[in-house]
């Protein structure tokens, strides 16, 4: 058997030999393939339209679509008063769609379809002054008649402008996290169900093929009750949505002041997905699509875990393990240009995004980049932290090592210090069925000091503002440049590749016959 060592991470050679439990994956390149599940690219989250519509946000989103290629985008408050969607003149409604049109036009030009979250309450139909976030979204229950008229006008305008076929490919989700008082006044479940019914019936009266769903809850809540209500009242439900995050102890951190801790449950995220899928099956609605329209390591918009290199392997593991259970896992969010708690003050401040306000790609970005780069045909591996795919004659191996860190303290003190990961078992790939000859071998990596701008930022001393030279340095360590070499495969012989791995490492290996 011919053997080669894939480099790209500095480890002592004797350290590899000391690992006694091998991680060996055998891949028959000529084996039977299956379509690869691409639910990871189904959707991504964004800040509300007042931020998203800005040139800096749209510029970053174009970069997202060039490299990550999501299919839908979701955000709060499409009826934000900052867009001047709704007002009243002499007691009569006046709708102004110019700014929503501008936003949707831009999204569709990027091949991004709206996953429309219907809410919050325009000032002209509010029933209290309850607001949320820096941009003051009103979360009182809207006046019912005015609300249904707004939904009718909004959806009819969308169909008129973009065509029924296009809008049928969108998703309409009613509200956001109504089981939390701050998002839906008094967290009134019965009121939510009533407004959902009004909204769903209004949309279906326009076009029965338009898709409406919910309950968009925090913490995977209300699913059995929601489906029972829909069955009893014959209210249409085309899909289920809810949310989950990888920390325990809360659901909302409006101002970014919480200090959470990564859940010690190795099934965090996955457990919620399984739970909801089982609840849907118990309700006789197993055929409905399930979308987690928000998820990430933490629900706090100022949690340094979002910046850490740990996130890449964490994301890959959770997505891989929820394939087949959920039809979409919408990462919250694509950018730190996200101003629910106010504008981010530092270059890295634990924002939700895959990218910093200055456009620096985080480790989490590259997890989605590698998934987007994989081909559509997958080969079996028997390893739940590996994906092997074929793309235009290239064999691709995406492998990672996701483990819970040894974390004795909460996230703020733990993830704001430089952390060197421990070595773990090397990955051995035994490749059979390769044609003899020379191959180009390309290896890219994510992990500590590999596509890891945040560790470099910590080494800089966490400056509040970046100089031009510092920004250039951060960009220079996230170019995702591959290590390229040539290997030779002999006729009739398998080829063995060994990849040194540390905890939280991700490796993308591509092998192409010359």
Secondary structure, 3 states (H helix, E strand, C coil): CEEEEECCCCCCHHHHHHCCCCEEEEEECCCCEEECCCHHHCEEECCCHHHHCCHHHHHHHHHHHHHCCCCEEECCCCCCHHHCCEEEECCEEEECCHHHHHHHHHHHHCCCEEEEEECCCCHHHCCCCCEECCCCEECCCCCHHHHHHHHHHHHHHHHHHHCHHHHCCCEEEECCCCCCCCCCHHHCHHHHHHHHHHHHHHHHHHCCCCCEEEEEEHHHCCHHHHHHHHHHHCCCCCEEEEEEECECCCCCCCCCCCCCCECCCCCCCHHHHHHHHHHHHHCCCCCCEEEEEEEECCCCCCCHHHCCCHHHHHHHHHHHHHECCECEEEECCCCCCCCCCCCCCCCCCCCCCCECCCCCECHHHHHHHHHHHCCCEEECCCCCCEEEEEECCEEEEEEECCCCCCCCCCHHHHHCCCCCCCEEEEEEEEEECCCCEEEEEEEEEEECCECCHHHHHHHCCCCCCCCHHHHHHHHHCCCCCCEEEEEEECCCCCEEEEEEEECCCEEEEEEEEC
